[in-house]
Structure formats: C-alpha cells, structure tokens
Amino acid sequence: MRLNDFTVRGTELAVNGVLRIETESLGGNTSSSDRAKNGIKPKTLTVSLVINMDNPDDLSELIQQAESVDENGKLTVFDIVDETARAMNIRQVQFNESVNARKIPEKTAWRVNFTLSEYLSIPEKVEQRQKTETAQQQSANGEQVAATGVEDQEEAESLTSFEKVLKFADDALAPDEEESAGAVA
C-alpha cells in the first residue's frame, strides 16, 4: 500500500473496505419494510499489518504520516495505491479515528491497525453540486413595484393622534397626485 510517496511497510497486510448506507425505518410500529435514505457515507478502509520490532522506524514513519497536517492545519489527504481501494473506487484518503499498535505475545512484533476514510467521495461531490445549484439567487428585470396600500396603513398605525390630525390637514390641502387625478376624472 502506498499513501502519496510513503510505502506502508510490514507483513501480513490486510485491507478491508466498508461502504455505509444510512437508512431510517419508515414503518413505525408496523411490519413495513419501507426505509428512507439518509445518505451514503464516505467509504472506509480498515488496515491491519504486522511490523517487526527490529524495524521500529517503520512504525514511527507510519505514525508521522497519520499525524501529518497540511499548510492549513488540516489532516493530510493522501492519494492511495491499493488493490482494495482501487476496486472500491477510492482515490484519496485521510487517517481517521486511531492507529493501534499492540505487541504480539509470541513474536517480537506489533500488530498495527488503523482506519483510512475516503476524502471527497462521489456522493459528497454530488451533494455539493446540488447545494450550489439551489443556492443561486433569482432576479428579474423591470421596475420595483411598491405596495403603497400596506405602507400607508403601517404609517397610519405608527402616527400619534396629533400627527394624524396634521396628516389629515395636509392631505386635505395638498392631495397626492393619484387622489387628485381620480377626483378630476
């Protein structure tokens, strides 16, 4: 297995892939088997191998890769070369959860287990595209039409009694253009 330029060294390498499809039962208290899809989670690879204690640098380098971060402080994304990853269509991964190293009782070796999670899975890319398409703001050409009736009503409600008297007098002395045009016609 290769992660970017790093080769995972050890023996008895075993890689297992997992694809989780989240669903929720819609049957309630019935025997219905209907389920709602809650998304396809990124695939994970669980890796197990044996590293001989005569080669402690192999384990140290693996730990350094697991702890590595990019220039933004995020976990490093690795391009992966592995048969199981290729078969599951996994191209990029990040270390996830934990890296376990346990001494094997009868041997002078460690059993090392770790998990790699798929980075930017295809379902995730599809969801990101759908979100950007729905987020586009719509606009139309033309002049903005004001709701004058609503504004007048709101204005009347916010006036004090003295202001209402002044507005009544103002409207009587100098009516709006629309009102005066309607009175002439």
C-alpha positions in Angstrom: 0.0 0.0 0.0 1.2 3.5 -0.9 0.0 6.8 0.5 1.4 9.6 -1.7 5.2 8.8 -1.7 5.0 6.7 1.6 5.0 3.0 1.4 3.3 1.2 4.3 5.9 -1.4 5.3 5.1 -4.6 7.2 3.9 -8.1 6.7 0.5 -9.8 6.7 -1.1 -6.7 5.2 -4.9 -7.0 5.2 -7.2 -4.2 3.9 -10.9 -4.4 4.4 -13.4 -1.9 2.8 -16.7 -0.7 4.2 -19.5 1.3 2.5 -22.1 2.5 4.9 -25.6 3.4 3.6 -27.6 5.2 6.3 -31.3 4.5 6.3 -34.2 5.1 8.6 -37.2 2.8 9.1 -40.5 4.4 8.0 -42.6 1.5 9.3 -43.1 2.9 12.8 -44.8 0.2 14.9 -45.9 -1.7 11.8 -44.1 -4.6 10.0 -43.5 -2.4 6.9 -40.0 -2.6 5.4 -40.0 0.9 3.9 -36.8 2.8 4.6 -35.7 6.4 4.0 -32.3 7.0 2.6 -30.2 9.3 4.9 -27.1 9.4 2.7 -24.2 7.3 1.6 -21.3 7.9 4.0 -17.7 8.0 2.8 -16.1 4.6 2.4 -13.6 3.5 5.0 -10.6 1.1 4.8 -9.5 -0.8 7.9 -5.9 -1.8 7.6 -4.1 -4.4 9.6 -0.4 -5.4 9.3 2.5 -6.7 11.4 5.6 -4.6 11.9 8.7 -6.4 13.3 10.2 -4.8 16.4 13.6 -5.0 14.6 12.2 -2.2 12.4 10.8 0.4 14.8 11.4 3.1 12.2 8.6 1.6 10.1 6.1 2.2 12.9 7.5 5.7 13.6 7.1 6.7 10.0 3.6 5.4 9.8 2.7 7.4 12.9 4.3 10.5 11.4 2.1 10.1 8.3 -1.0 9.7 10.5 -0.2 12.9 12.4 0.8 15.0 9.4 -1.2 18.1 8.5 -1.2 20.4 5.5 -0.4 24.1 5.5 -3.9 24.9 6.8 -3.6 22.6 9.8 -5.9 20.0 8.4 -5.1 16.3 8.2 -3.1 15.4 5.2 -5.1 14.0 2.2 -3.2 11.1 0.6 -3.5 9.6 -2.8 -3.8 5.9 -2.2 -2.5 3.0 -4.3 -4.0 -0.3 -3.1 -6.0 -3.1 -4.8 -8.9 -2.9 -2.4 -9.1 0.9 -2.6 -9.0 0.8 -6.4 -11.7 -1.9 -6.5 -13.9 0.3 -4.2 -13.2 3.4 -6.4 -11.4 5.2 -3.5 -8.7 7.6 -4.7 -7.9 9.8 -1.8 -8.0 9.1 1.9 -7.3 10.6 5.3 -6.3 8.8 8.5 -9.4 8.5 10.8 -10.1 7.6 14.4 -7.0 5.8 15.8 -3.8 4.0 14.9 -3.3 1.0 17.3 0.0 -0.9 17.8 -0.1 -3.9 20.1 2.7 -6.3 20.9 2.1 -9.8 19.7 2.8 -12.1 22.7 4.7 -14.9 20.9 6.5 -12.7 18.5 8.8 -9.7 18.6 6.4 -7.7 16.5 3.5 -5.3 16.7 0.0 -5.8 15.3 -0.9 -2.4 13.8 -4.4 -1.4 12.9 -5.7 1.9 11.5 -8.6 3.3 9.5 -8.5 5.4 6.4 -11.6 7.4 5.3 -12.4 8.3 1.8 -11.9 12.0 1.1 -14.5 13.8 -1.2 -16.5 10.7 -2.0 -18.6 10.7 -5.2 -21.9 11.1 -3.2 -20.4 14.0 -1.4 -19.4 15.7 -4.6 -22.9 15.2 -6.0 -24.4 16.8 -2.8 -22.1 19.8 -3.1 -23.1 20.3 -6.7 -26.8 20.1 -5.8 -26.4 22.7 -3.0 -24.7 25.2 -5.2 -27.4 24.9 -7.9 -30.2 25.6 -5.4 -28.4 28.5 -3.8 -28.4 30.7 -6.9 -30.3 33.9 -6.3 -33.1 34.7 -8.8 -33.8 38.2 -10.1 -36.0 39.8 -12.7 -35.6 42.8 -14.9 -38.0 45.8 -14.5 -39.0 48.4 -12.0 -39.8 47.6 -8.4 -43.4 47.9 -7.5 -44.1 49.3 -4.1 -47.1 48.1 -2.1 -48.4 51.6 -1.3 -51.6 50.5 0.5 -49.6 48.5 3.0 -47.1 51.3 3.6 -49.9 53.8 4.2 -51.6 51.5 6.6 -48.4 50.9 8.5 -47.7 54.6 8.6 -51.1 55.4 9.9 -50.7 52.9 12.7 -47.5 54.4 13.8 -48.7 58.1 13.9 -49.7 59.7 17.2 -53.2 61.4 17.4 -51.6 64.8 16.8 -49.7 63.6 13.8 -52.9 62.0 12.4 -54.6 65.4 12.6 -51.7 67.1 10.8 -51.7 64.4 8.1 -55.5 64.8 7.6 -55.0 68.6 7.2 -52.0 68.0 4.9 -54.0 65.6 2.7 -56.9 68.0 2.5 -54.8 71.0 1.5 -52.4 69.1 -0.9 -53.8 65.7 -2.0 -51.5 63.2 -3.7 -51.3 63.2 -7.4 -53.2 59.9 -7.7 -56.0 61.1 -5.5 -56.3 64.5 -7.3 -56.3 62.7 -10.7 -59.1 60.4 -9.6 -61.1 63.4 -8.3 -60.9 65.2 -11.6 -61.8 62.2 -13.7 
